[in-house]
């Protein structure tokens, strides 16, 4: 199936070289999907941990439930090897403070 580009409102079929370059770009994008998903997961996880960092100060006593919650967040990326694994992650519920 031919592929096209639009230049100045005119639809033009791309050349073989352009198709090869575009296919390579798409392949590289698809190969990076896992890394992008993991980065987003880590960002969300880090934000959730940061929300409870004040409870880990030396003048605070952290509950066992909060300790378990924070450890579950730290462990959430363990064993993830595919995009589907990352998309299936369910974050633990934050306990009452």
KAKA-V744625 format. One record per residue. N is the residue number from 0. D_LAST is the distance of its C-alpha to the last C-alpha in whole Angstrom. Layout:
BEGIN
n=N d_last=D_LAST
n=N d_last=D_LAST
END
This chain:
BEGIN
n=0 d_last=59
n=1 d_last=59
n=2 d_last=57
n=3 d_last=57
n=4 d_last=56
n=5 d_last=57
n=6 d_last=58
n=7 d_last=59
n=8 d_last=59
n=9 d_last=61
n=10 d_last=60
n=11 d_last=61
n=12 d_last=61
n=13 d_last=59
n=14 d_last=62
n=15 d_last=61
n=16 d_last=60
n=17 d_last=57
n=18 d_last=56
n=19 d_last=56
n=20 d_last=54
n=21 d_last=52
n=22 d_last=51
n=23 d_last=50
n=24 d_last=48
n=25 d_last=46
n=26 d_last=46
n=27 d_last=44
n=28 d_last=42
n=29 d_last=41
n=30 d_last=41
n=31 d_last=38
n=32 d_last=36
n=33 d_last=34
n=34 d_last=33
n=35 d_last=32
n=36 d_last=30
n=37 d_last=28
n=38 d_last=28
n=39 d_last=26
n=40 d_last=24
n=41 d_last=23
n=42 d_last=22
n=43 d_last=20
n=44 d_last=18
n=45 d_last=18
n=46 d_last=17
n=47 d_last=14
n=48 d_last=14
n=49 d_last=14
n=50 d_last=11
n=51 d_last=9
n=52 d_last=12
n=53 d_last=11
n=54 d_last=9
n=55 d_last=12
n=56 d_last=14
n=57 d_last=16
n=58 d_last=15
n=59 d_last=11
n=60 d_last=11
n=61 d_last=9
n=62 d_last=8
n=63 d_last=11
n=64 d_last=9
n=65 d_last=8
n=66 d_last=11
n=67 d_last=13
n=68 d_last=11
n=69 d_last=13
n=70 d_last=16
n=71 d_last=16
n=72 d_last=16
n=73 d_last=19
n=74 d_last=21
n=75 d_last=21
n=76 d_last=24
n=77 d_last=26
n=78 d_last=29
n=79 d_last=30
n=80 d_last=33
n=81 d_last=34
n=82 d_last=33
n=83 d_last=33
n=84 d_last=30
n=85 d_last=28
n=86 d_last=28
n=87 d_last=27
n=88 d_last=24
n=89 d_last=21
n=90 d_last=17
n=91 d_last=15
n=92 d_last=12
n=93 d_last=9
n=94 d_last=6
n=95 d_last=4
n=96 d_last=0
END
